[in-house]
Amino acid sequence: MDFEQLRAFYTLAQTKNFTKAAEMLHLVQSTVTMRIKQLEEKVGKPLFIRDKRSVEITQAGLTLLPYAERILKLAQEGLSEVSALQPYEDYLSIGSLNSVWTFVLEPILKEYHTRYPNIAVRTKTGHSSDVIQYLLDNLIQIGIVYIPPSMPSFEVIPCYEDEIVLVASPDDPVVREKSIDARDLARLPLVYMNWGPPFHQWIMDTLPRSYVPKLQIDKAELAIDLVREKVGVSLVTRSIVKGELASGTLREIEIIGNKPPKRSAYIVLPKEKKNRPSVEKWLNLMREFGYSI
């Protein structure tokens, strides 16, 4: 499939206008028309319905569109990766979750950047599923995730286990307990973060079936801010609040009885890239920081 045909198809799908598509591609309109026609001949179906006033994408076009977008994006990422090598000896691309970058990997990243000035580093952030897709698309060489894939082409290395702890503001007048039975969480003003399948199942098994948290969020930093402001308490990973607990700006409420499951993190990488020098250096540095990998 011709790359320029895909570019013309994707641009026309966005603009729904041959003239505008030609302008964006810096081509004459007849060239765009020809490339769309050639692509339609290859796929054996019309990709657009044309009339004098409008251009509408067909079902076949809608089916092709996400693949075209992915191919074009991968091509741009590939060019960026090649460009990143100059003037460096090597490069390293790593993907992980926002909370892992902020509270676990940042000091390792800083040390790597300082220690290896001839290696260019690029980070990507997303959920575990996004990071696995980055690996599949060859956009990163290392992924650090909470939900590992089961694919023979990947090596999965256990990295660390993170406790989930209940935290509150030290002077919150509503929540004064030093410890609490897990079953009593339902009566607290809980700022709810879903930490994945094992944790969600623990919540379902521990609290009444009718329980619905009043405030559900999807960003750890926001949970911590709301706890500081005495909006409520929150169940968060210990790595995120380690500094806050040490300084006394947050306090831990001990959970007794059925404790939350620990959250396991994994390093995922293609087996053929494990021995790449830039990857080996990153793994060795994680060991220096105390991670048993």
C-alpha positions in Angstrom: 0.0 0.0 0.0 1.4 3.4 -1.1 2.4 5.7 1.8 1.4 8.9 -0.1 -2.0 7.4 -0.9 -2.6 6.7 2.8 -1.6 10.3 3.6 -4.0 11.7 1.0 -6.8 9.4 2.3 -6.2 10.4 5.9 -6.1 14.1 5.1 -9.3 13.9 3.0 -11.0 12.0 5.8 -10.2 14.9 8.2 -11.1 17.8 5.9 -13.9 16.2 3.8 -12.9 18.6 1.1 -10.5 17.8 -1.9 -9.4 21.5 -2.2 -8.5 21.8 1.5 -6.8 18.4 1.5 -4.7 19.4 -1.5 -3.7 22.7 0.2 -2.7 20.8 3.4 -0.6 18.3 1.4 0.8 21.1 -0.9 -0.5 19.2 -4.0 -2.8 20.0 -6.9 -6.3 18.7 -6.4 -6.0 16.3 -9.3 -3.1 14.5 -7.6 -5.2 14.0 -4.5 -8.1 12.7 -6.6 -5.7 10.3 -8.4 -4.2 8.9 -5.2 -7.6 8.3 -3.6 -8.8 6.5 -6.8 -5.7 4.3 -6.8 -6.2 3.4 -3.2 -9.8 2.6 -3.8 -8.8 0.3 -6.6 -6.4 -1.5 -4.3 -8.9 -2.0 -1.5 -11.7 -2.9 -4.0 -14.3 -0.6 -2.4 -15.1 3.1 -2.5 -13.7 5.0 0.4 -15.6 8.2 -0.1 -19.0 9.2 -1.4 -18.6 12.4 -3.5 -21.1 14.9 -4.8 -20.8 18.5 -5.8 -21.2 19.8 -2.3 -19.6 17.3 0.0 -17.3 14.4 0.6 -18.4 11.7 3.0 -16.4 8.7 4.2 -17.9 5.3 3.6 -18.0 2.3 6.0 -15.0 0.9 4.2 -13.2 4.2 4.7 -14.1 4.2 8.4 -12.7 0.7 8.8 -9.4 1.7 7.1 -9.0 5.1 8.9 -7.6 4.0 12.2 -5.0 1.7 10.5 -4.0 4.6 8.2 -3.6 6.9 11.2 -1.5 4.3 13.0 0.8 3.8 10.0 1.3 7.5 9.5 2.0 8.0 13.2 4.5 5.1 13.3 6.3 6.5 10.3 6.6 9.9 12.0 7.8 8.2 15.2 10.3 6.2 13.3 11.8 9.4 11.7 11.9 11.0 15.1 13.8 8.0 16.6 16.3 8.1 13.8 16.8 11.9 14.2 17.2 11.4 17.9 20.4 9.4 17.4 22.2 12.5 16.2 24.6 13.5 17.7 24.2 10.7 20.2 25.7 7.2 20.3 22.5 5.4 21.2 18.9 6.1 22.4 16.5 4.7 24.9 12.7 4.9 24.9 10.8 4.1 28.0 7.0 4.0 28.7 5.1 3.9 32.0 2.2 5.3 33.9 2.1 8.9 35.1 2.2 8.0 38.8 5.2 5.6 38.3 7.1 8.4 36.4 6.3 10.9 39.1 6.9 8.9 42.3 9.2 6.0 41.3 11.2 6.5 38.1 12.0 10.2 38.1 15.2 9.9 40.2 16.4 7.0 38.1 15.7 9.0 34.9 17.7 12.0 36.3 20.7 9.8 37.2 20.6 8.0 33.8 20.5 11.3 32.0 23.5 12.6 34.0 25.5 9.4 33.9 25.1 8.6 30.2 25.4 11.9 28.3 25.8 10.2 24.9 22.5 8.3 25.1 19.3 10.2 24.1 16.3 9.3 26.3 12.6 9.6 25.4 9.7 8.9 27.7 6.1 8.1 26.9 3.2 8.0 29.4 -0.1 6.1 29.4 -2.1 3.4 31.1 -0.7 -0.1 31.2 -2.6 -1.0 28.0 -1.2 2.0 26.2 2.4 1.1 27.2 2.0 -2.4 25.9 0.7 -1.0 22.6 3.8 1.3 22.5 5.9 -1.8 22.8 4.0 -3.6 20.1 4.4 -0.6 17.8 8.1 -0.5 18.6 7.8 3.1 19.9 9.5 2.1 23.2 12.1 -0.4 24.3 11.1 -0.8 27.9 7.7 -0.6 29.5 7.0 -0.5 33.2 3.4 -1.5 33.9 1.0 -2.9 36.5 -0.8 -5.2 34.2 1.8 -7.3 32.2 1.0 -9.0 28.8 1.2 -12.7 28.2 3.1 -12.7 24.9 6.0 -15.0 24.0 7.9 -12.2 22.3 8.1 -10.2 25.5 10.2 -10.8 28.7 8.3 -9.8 31.9 10.4 -9.0 34.9 8.9 -8.5 38.4 10.1 -5.1 39.5 8.6 -4.1 42.9 5.5 -4.5 45.0 3.7 -1.4 46.3 1.4 -1.4 49.3 -1.9 0.4 49.2 -2.4 2.5 52.3 -5.2 4.7 53.7 -4.1 8.3 54.2 -5.7 11.4 55.7 -4.8 14.9 56.6 -3.1 15.0 60.0 -5.6 17.5 61.4 -8.8 16.4 59.6 -11.5 16.9 62.2 -13.8 14.3 60.5 -11.4 11.4 60.4 -9.5 11.0 63.7 -9.0 7.2 63.8 -5.5 5.8 64.0 -6.7 2.4 62.7 -9.9 1.1 61.0 -11.4 -2.2 60.1 -11.5 -2.5 56.3 -15.3 -3.2 56.5 -15.8 0.3 58.0 -14.3 2.1 55.0 -17.8 2.7 53.7 -18.6 5.2 56.4 -15.6 7.4 55.7 -15.5 10.2 53.1 -13.5 8.2 50.6 -11.7 9.8 47.6 -11.8 6.7 45.5 -9.0 5.7 43.1 -9.3 2.4 41.3 -5.9 0.7 41.4 -6.7 -2.1 39.0 -8.5 -5.5 39.0 -7.2 -7.1 42.3 -7.8 -3.9 44.2 -11.3 -3.4 42.7 -12.2 -7.0 43.6 -11.0 -6.4 47.2 -13.3 -3.4 47.4 -16.2 -5.4 46.1 -15.5 -8.3 48.5 -14.9 -6.0 51.5 -17.6 -3.3 51.3 -21.4 -3.7 50.9 -22.6 -4.4 47.4 -24.7 -1.3 47.5 -21.6 0.9 48.2 -20.9 3.6 45.7 -18.1 6.1 46.5 -19.3 9.7 46.3 -16.1 11.0 44.8 -14.2 8.8 42.2 -11.1 10.2 40.5 -8.4 8.8 38.1 -5.3 10.9 39.1 -3.2 10.1 42.1 -1.9 13.7 42.5 -5.5 15.0 42.6 -6.3 12.4 45.4 -3.4 13.6 47.5 -4.4 17.3 47.0 -8.0 16.6 48.1 -6.8 14.7 51.1 -4.5 17.6 52.1 -7.5 19.9 51.8 -9.6 17.6 54.1 -12.1 16.6 51.5 -11.7 13.0 52.6 -9.3 10.1 52.9 -7.9 8.0 50.1 -6.4 4.6 49.4 -3.1 5.2 47.5 0.1 3.4 46.9 2.8 3.9 49.5 5.4 5.1 46.9 3.2 8.0 46.1 2.9 9.3 49.7 6.2 8.2 51.1 7.5 11.7 51.3 4.2 13.1 52.6 4.1 10.5 55.4 7.8 11.1 56.3 7.2 14.9 56.6 3.9 14.6 58.4 1.8 16.4 55.9 -0.2 13.2 55.6 -0.8 10.5 58.1 -1.5 6.8 57.6 -4.6 5.1 59.0 -3.8 1.5 59.7 -6.2 -1.0 58.0 -6.8 -4.0 60.2 -8.5 -7.2 59.1 -8.7 -7.8 55.4 -5.9 -5.6 54.0 -5.8 -4.3 50.4 -3.7 -6.3 47.9 -0.3 -5.1 47.0 0.1 -3.6 43.6 2.9 -5.4 41.6 4.9 -3.5 38.9 6.6 -5.3 36.0 9.3 -4.4 33.5 8.3 -5.5 30.0 10.6 -5.5 27.0 11.1 -7.3 23.7 13.4 -10.3 24.3 15.7 -9.2 21.4 16.3 -5.8 23.0 17.3 -7.0 26.4 21.0 -7.0 25.6 21.0 -3.6 23.9 23.6 -1.4 25.8 21.2 1.4 26.5 18.6 -1.1 27.9 21.2 -2.9 30.0 22.4 0.4 31.5 18.8 1.2 32.5 18.2 -2.2 34.1 21.5 -2.0 36.0 20.7 1.5 37.3 17.3 0.2 38.6 19.2 -2.5 40.5 21.5 0.2 42.0 18.3 2.0 43.2 17.3 -1.2 45.0 14.9 -2.8 42.7 15.4 -6.6 42.6 15.1 -7.3 38.9 
